[in-house]
Every structure is written in C-alpha cells, then in structure tokens.
Amino acid sequence: MRVTAVEFPAEGYVLLKLTDTECPLPPIRAGQFVEVRIDDSAHTFLRRPISINYVDSAANTLWLLVQVVGNGTRWLSRLGVGQSLNIVFPLGNGFSPAAIGQRLLLVGGGVGMAPLLEYGRQLKAVGAIPIFLLGGRSASNILHLKLFEQLGTVAVTTEDGTLGTRGFVTDSPLLQQLLAAPGMPFSVACCGPKPMMMAVARWAKAHGVDCEVSLENMMACGLGACLCCVEKTVQGNVCVCKEGPVFNINQLTWQI
C-alpha cells in the first residue's frame, strides 16, 4: 500500500494513513490487525503486528497508529508520503458485532486505543451506542480524543491527573454510572497494557458484565505457524494471532 500521510499525534507515536490505488479494501472487522514488512533493516527480520486503527472505505484508506518502541517501529516512523508499505491483512478475529441500541463500553489504554476507534465507528454505523473510557499516564497519552468524541460519550482518566479523573480506568465514575443507569445491559471491550486489561476484566467479572479483551502477545508470522504468541485458554493453548487477538474473558485462564 502507498503512504498518503504521516502524522505525529503525540511524542512517541506515529499515525500512518495508507491507500491502495489498484484494489478495494477487503471487509475489515474492528480488532483485526496487519503484519508489516520492515524493508532494508539490518536488525528487523520479522514482520510487525499493528492494529488497524481506522478504515475509510469510501477513500479506500486505512490508518495504522504505531507506538515507536524499537527498530521496526522506528523505521515505520521515518516513512514518507508516497512510499510503499508491504502489509498482510486483515488478520485475526475482531470484536463481536452489536445490535441496534446495544450499549458497549470501549476501554483503551495507550496505543491500545487504536482498534477502539474503528470499533466505535462500526458500532455507530449499525446503530449501537459506543461509550469510551480512555486511560493514560498523562494527557499526552490520550490519543484521538476529538475523533472519539465524534462517535460517543468519552470519559478520561490519567495517572497524574492532567486530564479527566486522576487514577486508573477502574477509578472512573463512569463505571458506576453505567451500572446504575436503567435500560439495556452493557458489555465491555478493552485493549491496552495487560495489567489494565486484567483490572478491567476483574471489575467486569465482579459485576456480571460481559467483557472482551484484545491481547497484545508477541507475534511474528500472524498466521499461527511460529507459535510465539501462544496463550493458555480454558480450551487449551491457542495462537493469539489466529484465534484472537480478541477473546472473551471467560475463555482465558487469567487469575482474576
């Protein structure tokens, strides 16, 4: 695919907008990912998994929000407009579809917010009600805030209190408000650092709320061949890249 825009929404992050001028994008479920080939690198031999951040079918464009943490992602941050990027997609299984009027709480932390933007867009398009709870160390870690606000209600927590409620996502008053609100029960979709996802899963289980999480295990092939992303589940060991990355928490063996 060809790079049409390179943006830096915050320090340590790069947003790549890609288009294919020859073929229309295939159907993409929120929560699926791409495997990116890192060319001309003496240090990076395997593809890198990146969540699909946003899809604009009319423009035949998809976005990749990348946290710059190593040689592979640093190479991606240096791409320029017009360059080509070799990706394999869409891979994995995404978040569950929703019904008209269904309420879903989308909880994201750091770069884990990336797939929730597309999930929120897809939910709103079918008449479901996305509600967002975003968490980070500080205000600079809250990404795409204005775009999330265009899709639904947004609550924010930061560990240093620079934006929204001070603390973790599980400290947000929004959680109790949702439990107390009348109407259709809600479910939770979560992506972010594992300690955050486990805390959200623990809260959801304690309150009888259905919850899905998107795991961020190390992946190399994206096809279930290399076995480096294996996760233990109630049905045995599975490859996150093929069976996930999205799982219902009842499938996992987390001690919560």
N, C-alpha and C positions, 0 to 999 in steps of 0.2 A: 504494500500500500504506500501511497505518497503522503508525506507530511505537508499539511496545509497551514498549520500554525503551531508555534512553540510558545508556551506561556509559563510564567513562574509565579503561581498564586501565593506562595509563601516560601520563606527560606527553607531549603532542603527538599523542595517539591518541584516537579515539572509536569505540565499538562501538555500532552501531545494530541493534536487533532489530525486524524488520518482519513483519507478517502481513497476509493478505488475508482479509477476513471473508466474501467473496462467492464466490471461485473457488479451487479447489485449486491448489497449486503445480504447474507443469509438471515433467516429468523434467529434472533438472539434473545435468550431468557436472561433477565437480571440475575446476577450472581455467577454467570459463566465468565470464562477468562480466555486470554490469549497466551500463546507461548511465543516470545520474541527472540529472534536470532540476533546475536551480537556479532557483527562482522568486524574483521580486521582488528581483533583483540588478541594480544599475547597471553591474556590472563583469564579470559572467559570463553569456555568451550561449549557450555550447555546453554540451551535456551532459558529465558527467564519468564516465569509466570506473572502476568499482570492482569488485574481485574478490569473488566470492561466498565468504564465509568459512566458513559452516556452514549446513546445512539440517536442519530438524526437520519431516519430512513429517507426522508424527502431529499436531503442533501447528500445521501449515501456516505455519511461520515460517522465515525466513532471516535470516542475520546479515551485516552489512557492517562490516568493520574498516577504518577510514579514518585515514590519517595526515594531520594538519592542516598543510598547507603553503601554502595560498593562499586567495583569496577564496571559491572554490567549496567547498572542504573546510571552511573556517571557518564558512560558512553551515550546512553539514551538522552541525557540532559544536554548533550552537545550537538544533537541533530539540528539540522537547519531546514527551513521551509524548502520544499521541492525534492528533498532526499527521499529515497525509498526505504521502507522498513519491511523486512520479511517476517510475517506472523502466521501462525496456525491458529484458527479459531472457527466457530466458538467451541470451547472445550468445557467438559464437566457438566454437572447438573446444577440448575439455579434454584432460586427461591420458589416457593409454591405460588400458584396463581390464586387470585382472590375473587370474591363475588361482589356484585354491586352493593354498596353500602357497608361492606365489611371494614372494620377499623383495624389498622395494623400500626404498631409502634416499631419504627425503624431506629435501632440504636447503633451508632457508629463512633469509633474512636480512631483518631489519626488517619492514616491512609485507608483504614477500614471503612471510612465514609464513602469511598469511591463507588462500590457497587450499589449503595443505597440510593444514590441519585437516580440511576437508571431504574431501580426498582420502584422508587416513588413515582417516576414518570409513567411507568407501565401501570401501576396501581390506579393513578388518577385517570388514565386513559380508559380504564374499564369501569370507572365509577366507584371504585373502592376509596377509602379515606386514609391516606398516609399521614402519620404523625411522627415527627422526627425528634430524637434525643441525641444530641451530639456532644461528645466529651473530648477534652484535650488537656495538656499540661497548662497551656495559656491560650490567650485569644488568638495568637498567631497560628495555632494548630487547628483552628476551626475553619475548615475549607468549604468553599461553595455555599456559604451561608445564604447569600441573596437568592441563589438558584433553588435551594431547599425551601426558602420562604415562599417562593412562587408556587410550590407544589402542595404545601400544607402548613399546619402549625409546627413551630420549631421551638424546642427548649434546649438550652446550652448549659453545660457545666464545665468549669475549668478548675484545675487543682490549685492554682494561685489566685483565683477569684477575679481575674482580669476581664472576664466576660461571663454573664449568666450567674448561676448558682455556684458558690465555692464548694469544691469537693469532687466526688466521682459521679458517674451517671446514676448509680443506685441511690445517690443522695438527692436526686431531683424531686421536687414536689410534684412534678408531672405524673410520676408513678402512682401516687396515692390519689391524685385527681382522676386518673383513668379508672382505677379500681372503684372509686365512689360514683362515677358517672353512670346514669341509667342508660339503658339501650343495649345494643348488641355487644356481646363479649368481644374483646380484642385479642390479638395474638402479637407475638414479638418476633422480629427478625434482627439479628445482631451480627456485626462484623467489626473486628478490631483486635487489639492485643489479647492473647489468651487469658490473662488474669481478669481483664474486663469482661470478656465473654463468659467466663466461669461465674463471675459475680452476678451478671445478668441472668444466667441460667439458674443460679441458686435462688434468686429472687422470684423468677418465673415459676419454678417448681414449687416454692413455698406458697405461692398464691394461686396455684392451679391454672396458670396461664400457658397456653401452647407457645413453644419457642423454637425457632430455628437459628442456627449459627453457621457462619461461613468460616471454615477453618483455613489457616494460613500455613499449613505444613510445608516444609521444603519440597519443591517439585523440580524435576528435571525434564522428563520426556513429555508429561502432560497426557499420556495415553495409557498409563498403567503398566508399563513394561519395566521401568527401572526400579520400582519398589521402594524408592526413598521417601515416599510420602505416606507410608502405611499408618493407619490409625486403628486402634482396637475398638470394636463396637460390640454390641450385645449379640451380633450375628457372626462374630469373628473378625479377623483382620481384613481391612479393605484399603484400597488405594484411594486417597482423597481426591486425586486429580480425575479419577474415572467415576467413582461412586458419589463423590461430593463435587465441589467443596462444601455444599450446603447440606447440613444434617439436622434432623430434629433432635433435640437434646435427649429424648428418650432412646435414641439409637446409640448414644455414646456411653462410655463407662466412666465418665468423669465422677469423681467423688464430691458430689455437691449436696 
